[in-house]
Amino acid sequence: MLAQRTSLFDSSGTATARAAAKVAAAAGRNIIDMTAGEIWIELAPTIREGAIDAINRGVNRYTDTIGMMELREALAWKVSLDTGMIWKAEEVSVTSGAKQALFNAAMVLLNPGDEVIIPAPYWTTFPAQVLIAGGVPVFVGTRSSGYVPRVDDIKAAVTERTRVIVVNTPGNPTGAVYDVETLIAIAQLVINRNLWIIFDECYGNFVYGHYTHHSIVSVAPEVRSRTIIVNSFSKSLALTGWRIGYLAGPKEVINAMKALQSHTTSNPNVIAQHAVLAHLQRDDGGYENKLRSQLTGARQVGLNVLSSMTRIPVPEAQGGFYFYLDLSGLLGPPPLTNGAKKTADDVVNTLLSEAGVAAVSGTAFGDTIGLRLSYGIPTEELETGLIRLVEVLDAWNDTTI
């Protein structure tokens, strides 16, 4: 008999979609995989050199539980530049990816029954970790407001049990970028109601057009003492497999996380720590600019193809590297619990079988009529895959299986 908590969550919806793509490819099919939240690009030279140097020096010992002091100092400097506020190493923790940072935050902030407000569509791990920590996810819909929540809707969701508001900008899966006014209003609500903010900015390096990413503590400095900033090198340096994330927050919160992490993973991978430190010390911004340029080009290629869709609006794709499609033009409004309407799951299955395109259903993000497509893949594959996708979706009808 398994622990009861295992019934509260399933495997990550994005991981399940990736697995389905791999199975189809292993069967010999030509599959274009747009499921993964990662970018196809060569490793940054500074990362490679930093890792090799550490290996050649025989680095293989434990570091401090929450990361080497030199790395935390470098990260404190980075967060200071990003926010326009002074941060110290004692306010920074290095983690095994942003997922561990978020997990640590949930575990040290939440008591059983505490409520966490999560705008929807949401990254699938947000509610899962809240449930693991004994909390209660409370979802606030954003579809009708361009995927940025209305503050009045957040206020309406606050109860005496509310403990945390999750702010994810640019958003995964939608790519929505929060405007300054919304961030300030959320910060004021948090202060007035004595809440916490978990501020996930893992996609903050990637915004397009006239949109700008703002840290919430930059636009509302008074909320700093109630904010946990979460970030990662998985996206900004295309290091998904290296598992290096970090967070910044009040010293007492970092201390609690250190104690927790000492009983879970201990320190993050030491070679990856040295590699990231080398990058922070030596990089001139050239690699990040190259990464942004690649994604900017891929985004434009993708939007050009998607603009030919006849029944689905072209996504704004304000930030991150996903196209999030609103399938209501194909499927109608979300079905009732016992309804028989087709959902995004059916669209995903059809795309995989008929177009050889793997996508992530919005059901993974609490949205039965959404579809996420990553444009972090090679541009040639992206264009081919989207042409196939448009052809299938334009031909969609109620009898499509």
N, C-alpha and C positions, 0 to 999 in steps of 0.2 A: 504494500500500500504506500503510495507516494504522499508527500506532504500536501496539505490542502492548498497551499499557495500555488502549486503547479497547475491548478485548475483555473487560475486567474488570468493566465496569459498563454498565447501560442507562440510559435517561432515567429521571428520578424517577417512581416509580409514582404519586405524587399528581399530578404534572404531566400524566401520561398520562391519568389519570381526568378531570382538568379538561378536557383537550382533547377527549375523547370526549363529554363533556357539551355542549361548545360545538358540536361537529359535529351532534349530535342537535338542538340548539336552532336551528342555522342551517338545518336541513332543515324548519323550521316546526313542530316539535313543542313542546308545553308541558312543559318540563323544569324540575324543581326540583333545583337543583345543591347537593348537600351535600358536595362534594369538597374545597373550598378551605379551607385553614387561615387564614382571615381573618374579621374581624368587620365586619358591615355597620352603620356608624354614621357620623355626620358628623364631620368633622375637628375636633380640639380647637382652640378659638379661639386659644390661645397658640401652637400650631404654625403656624396660618395667619398670624397676625400677625408671628411671628418670621421666617417665610419672606418675606413681603411686605416687611417692613422691610429685610431683607438685600438683596433685589432692588432696592428703591428707593435703597439706599446704593451700588449698583453693585458689590456683592460678587461677584467672579468669579475670584479668584486661588487658587493652591495654598495649602493649609494644611500644617502638619506632616504627614508621612506617616501617622501614627497618630492624627490629629485635632488640632483646635485646643487649645492649652493650657487656655483657659478652660473648654472643654467637658470635657476630661479631669479638671480640678480639680472640676467640678460632679459628674461621674460618680464620682470618688473619694469625694466626700462622700456621694453616694447609696449606694455600696457599703458605706461605713462605717456608715451608718444601718441598712442591711439586715442586716449581719453582726455589728454590735456590736464591730467591730475598726477600727482606724485604717488607712486606705489612702491612698496618695499618688498624684498624677497620673502619676508615673513607673512605677506599677504597673498602669496602665490603658491600653488601646488601643481606639480607635474603628475600626470595620470596616464594610464594605459589607454589612450584615446579619449575623445570627448564623452563616450558612453560611460566610462568609469567616473569621469568628472560629474556627470549628471546623476549617476547612481549614488556617488558619495553625497551629493547635495540632498537628494531625496532621503537618504538614510539618516543624515544628521539634522535635518530640518523638520521631518514629519513625525508626528505621533499617530498611533492608530486612529482612524476616523477623520483625520485632517483632510480638508478639501483642497484640491489644486485646480485652478482654472487654466484650461488649455484651449486656445483657439483652434478651431477645426476648419479645414483639414489640418491634421497634425502629423508630425513625424511619429511613426509607429511606436518607437521606444519610449516616448514621453509617458503615456498612460500606463504602459507595462511596468515601468520602474516605480511609478507612484503606487501601483497595486502591490508590488513586491514589498515596498516599505510600509504597507498597511494603510496607505492613504486612499482617497476617493477622487478619481478624475471627474471634473465638471467641465463639459464642453460648451464652448460658445461659437456658434456658427458665423462664418465670415463670407460665404459665397455671395451674398447680396451686397456686400460692401467692398468688393474687389479684393477679397481675401485678407484685408486688414481689419481687425475687429473694431466695432464701434465701442467706444468707452462706455456709453450708456448700457450696452449689452453686457459688458464685463461687470459694471456696477450692479446690474440686476441679478447677476449670478453669485455675487458675494453674500455669504451668510456668516453667522457667528463661528462656523467651523472652518471658514476659509483661512488658509495659511500661506499659500504661494500663488503667484501668477506667473505663468511661463510666457516669455516673450522670445520669439524665434524670428529674427530678421537678418538678412533675407530669409524667407521661409522655405522650409522643406516640407511638403513637395511643391508649393505653389510659386515660389520665387518672389512673392510679394515683399516689398520693402516698406517698413513702417515710416511714416512721416513724422517730423519733429513734434507737431501738435499732439499726435496720438501718444508718442512716447512721454511727453510732459504730463499729459492727462493721466496716463497709467501710473507714472511716478507719484503724482499728487494723491491718487487713490490709495496707493500702497502706504504712503506716509500717514494719510488720514485714518486708515483702518489698521495700521500697525502690521502690515503684511510683509512678505518677502517677494523679490523678483528673481527668477532664474532667467538670465539673459543669455540666450544661445546665439552667438554670432559667428558660427563656424563658416558661413558662406559670405562673411562681410567683405572679403577681398574682391568679390565679383558682383558689381552692379553696373547697369548699362543706361545709356541715354542720359536723361536729365535727373535720374535718380541718384541719391547719395545715401550711403550707410552712415548712421549715427549711433554711437554708443549711448545708452540711456543715461549713464552717469555724466556724460559730457553735456547733455542738454538739460539735465536736472541733477546737479551735483549733490543736492541735499538727500538724494535717495541712495547714495553710495553705501551707507551703513546697513542698508536693507537689500543689497544686490549681490548676487553671485554671477560673475561673468564667466561664461564657458566658451572655450575656443579650442582649436585643434589644428595640427599641421596636415591632417589627412586630406583636406581640401586645398588649403592655401599653398602647400608644397607638393600636392599629389602624392602623399605618403600614406595611403590608406592601410597598407600592410605593415607599416612600421609601428603603429599604435602609440602615438605620442600626442597627448592632449594636455590642456592645462586649464586652470581656473584661477580667478582672483576674487578675493572677498575679505571680509573682516577677519582679523587675526584669530579671534576665538573660534570662528567657523573653520578656518584652515587647521587649527590645532585639533579640533574634533575629527576632521577628515583624516588627519595624519594618524590619529589613533585607530580609526576604522581601517584605513588602508594597510596599517601594519599587521592586521589580522586577515587581510584578503590577499592582495597581490604582492604586498611589499613594494619595493621601488619599481618604476617602469624600466623597460629594457635599457641596460646601461650603454650599449653601443649606439642605440637610437638617440639617447640623450646626448652623447658626445657629438653625433652627427648634426643634430639640430643646433647645438651650441656653436659648432664650427660655422654653420650657416649664418646664425645671428651675428657672429663676430666678423665674418668676412664678406658677406653678400652685399652688393651695391643696389639691390632691387631689380637687377636685370632679369633674373629668373622669374620673379613674380610678374614682371611686365610681359615676358614671353608667354606665360601661362594665361594671363588676361587677354592678350592679343589672340591666342589660339581659340579661346572660348568665345571671344567677340565675333571672330570670323565664323565659327561653327554656328553660333546663334543666328547670325544673319542668313547663312545658307539654309538653316532649318526653317526660319520664318518665311523665307522666300517660297519654299516648298509648301509649307502649311497654309500659306495665303490662298492657295488654290482650293482649299476645302470648301464645299458648298453648304454643309449643314452644321459645321462646328466653328465657333469664333476662334480667330487666331489668338493664341495666348500672348499676354504682355511680356512674360519672361523678364521681369524687372531686375532680378538678381539670381545668384546661384548658377546652376547649369542644367536646369530642367525645363522642359515644356510641359505645362499642366493643362490638359484639355478638359473642357467642360462638355460632357457628352449628353447634356440634357436635350439637345437638338435631335439626337438619335433615340434616346431612351425615355424622354419625358421626365417629369419630376421624380424624385426618389420614391421607390415603391414602399408600400406599407409592409409591416413586418411579415404579414401572411400573404403579401401580394405575389403575383406570378410574373411581374414584369422582368425583362432582362436587365442586368446590371453591368457595371464595368467589368466584372469577372467574365461575363460572356464575351464582351468585346476583346478582352485580353486573350481568351482562348481562341477566338476566331482569328485574331492577328497572328498568333503563333502558328496555327494550322494552315491558314490560307496565304499569309504574307511572309511567313518566316521572320516575323518581327516579335521580339520579346519586350513587353512593357510591364509596368507595375499598376495593378488595379487600384483605383481610389479607395476600395474597401479597406485596404491596408492602412489608410489614413483617415478612416471614419467617413468616407464619402463614396456612396455607391454609384455616382455618376461622374467620377473623375478618372483621369488616366495620366500617369507620370512617365515621361520619356527623358532619358539622360542624353544630353548632347556633348558629353565628355569623351565620346568614342571618336575614332578617326573620321574626318570630315567626309571622305568618300563613302564610307559605310553609312554614315548618318544620312546623307542625301539619298542613297539607294533605298535605305530602310523607310524613310519618310515618304518617298514616292510610292512605295508599295502600300504603306499604311493609308495614305490618302485615297488610293484606288479602292481599297477594301471598304473604308469608311464611307466614301461617297456612294458606294453600291449597297450599303447596309439597308436592310428592311426587316420587318417584323418576323420574317421566316428565316433570317440568317441564323445559322447554328454556330 
